[in-house]
Amino acid sequence: MSDFKLDKTAKYAESHEWVRMDEDGLAVVGISDAAQDMLSDVVFVELPGEGDEVEAGDAIAVVESVKAAEEVVTPVSGTVVAINGDLEATPEQVNETPYKSWFFKIQPGPNLAAELAALMDAAAYDTFVDESAH
């Protein structure tokens, strides 16, 4: 079992993004606590454009830290309907509150159920992170 925080309501990708559905049926996407820990101090976030049409697996954002720059991959297909502009001004939020510091929201497409089914729940992701560390 890893020492990282998890959002039990989210689903996780092997590339360390999380996604959860909000009350409006939008897919909210960010990066996990394990991801922000691996990156170290986040210093810059580049977000996609609102209105962008995206496919699951597309790299549509970038997060840069003092250690590395990593692409943020969308786990679901659809249209970007909101971005978290606060992250551009204060990217350190990604380190401080990774499950509140969402990157973008997507109006999902017709393949949502299959795309979510392909992701890990919190328990499976915790095991994945723990095994990846060894």
HURADA-V752181 format. One record per pair of residues at least 24 apart in sequence whose ideal C-beta (glycine too) atoms are under 8 Angstrom apart, sorted by sequence separation. I is the first residue (numbers start at 1). J is the second residue. D is the distance in Angstrom with one decimal. If there is no record, write none. Layout:
{{I/J/D} {I/J/D}}
This chain:
{{39/63/6.5} {41/65/5.6} {54/78/6.6} {80/104/5.3} {81/105/5.5} {40/65/5.0} {41/66/4.8} {53/78/7.7} {54/79/7.4} {80/105/7.3} {81/106/6.7} {6/32/7.7} {39/65/3.9} {40/66/5.5} {53/79/5.7} {54/80/6.2} {80/106/5.8} {81/107/4.9} {6/33/7.1} {40/67/4.6} {52/79/7.1} {79/106/6.5} {4/32/7.0} {5/33/4.3} {39/67/6.0} {51/79/6.6} {52/80/4.4} {63/91/7.6} {78/106/4.2} {79/107/4.7} {4/33/4.3} {39/68/6.3} {51/80/6.5} {77/106/7.8} {78/107/5.0} {4/34/4.4} {50/80/5.6} {51/81/7.9} {74/104/7.6} {76/106/5.7} {78/108/4.3} {79/109/7.9} {39/70/6.5} {49/80/6.7} {50/81/6.5} {63/94/6.5} {72/103/5.8} {77/108/6.9} {78/109/4.5} {2/34/6.6} {31/63/6.4} {48/80/5.0} {50/82/6.6} {74/106/6.6} {76/108/5.3} {77/109/4.4} {4/37/6.5} {50/83/6.0} {76/109/7.6} {49/83/7.8} {77/111/5.7} {78/112/7.6} {35/70/7.6} {48/83/6.6} {76/111/8.0} {77/112/7.8} {47/83/4.3} {76/112/6.0} {47/84/7.1} {47/85/7.4} {77/115/6.5} {76/115/4.7} {47/87/7.0} {63/103/7.9} {75/115/6.5} {76/116/7.1} {31/72/6.3} {47/88/6.7} {75/116/8.0} {45/87/4.3} {46/88/8.0} {61/103/5.3} {29/72/7.5} {45/88/5.8} {61/104/6.6} {60/104/7.3} {75/119/5.8} {29/74/6.1} {29/75/6.6} {45/91/4.7} {29/76/7.6} {44/91/5.7} {27/75/7.7} {43/91/5.9} {27/76/4.7} {42/91/4.6} {43/92/7.9} {45/94/6.8} {42/92/6.1} {27/78/6.8} {41/92/7.0} {42/94/4.3} {54/106/6.8} {42/95/5.4} {41/95/6.4} {17/72/6.2} {26/81/6.4} {39/94/8.0} {40/95/8.0} {56/111/7.3} {17/73/5.9} {19/75/4.7} {26/82/7.5} {39/95/8.0} {47/103/6.2} {48/104/5.8} {17/74/7.4} {19/76/6.0} {47/104/6.1} {15/73/4.9} {17/75/5.5} {36/94/5.3} {45/103/7.0} {36/95/5.0} {56/115/4.9} {13/73/6.6} {13/75/4.6} {36/98/4.8} {31/94/6.6} {35/98/7.4} {11/75/7.1} {30/94/7.7} {33/98/4.8} {32/98/6.2} {33/99/7.3} {31/98/6.2} {30/98/6.2} {30/99/6.7} {30/101/5.8} {30/102/4.4} {31/103/7.2} {29/102/6.4} {30/103/5.3} {28/102/4.8} {29/103/5.6} {29/104/5.6} {29/105/7.4} {28/105/5.2} {29/106/6.7} {27/105/6.8} {26/105/4.5} {27/106/4.4} {26/106/6.5} {27/107/8.0} {18/99/6.9} {26/107/6.1} {27/108/5.0} {25/107/7.8} {26/108/7.5} {22/105/7.2} {25/108/7.4} {27/112/7.2} {10/99/7.1} {7/99/4.3} {5/98/7.3} {32/125/7.3} {5/99/7.0} {34/129/4.7} {19/116/7.4} {32/129/7.8} {19/119/6.9} {11/116/5.6} {13/119/5.7} {14/120/7.6} {12/119/5.9} {13/120/7.6} {11/119/3.8} {12/120/4.6} {11/120/6.6} {12/121/7.5} {11/121/6.3} {12/122/7.1} {10/122/6.7} {12/124/7.6} {12/125/3.7} {8/122/4.6} {14/128/6.7} {7/122/6.8} {6/122/4.3} {12/128/7.6} {6/125/6.8} {6/126/5.9} {4/126/7.5} {2/126/5.4} {1/126/6.1} {4/129/6.2} {1/127/7.9} {2/129/4.5} {2/130/4.5} {1/130/6.1} {2/133/7.0}}
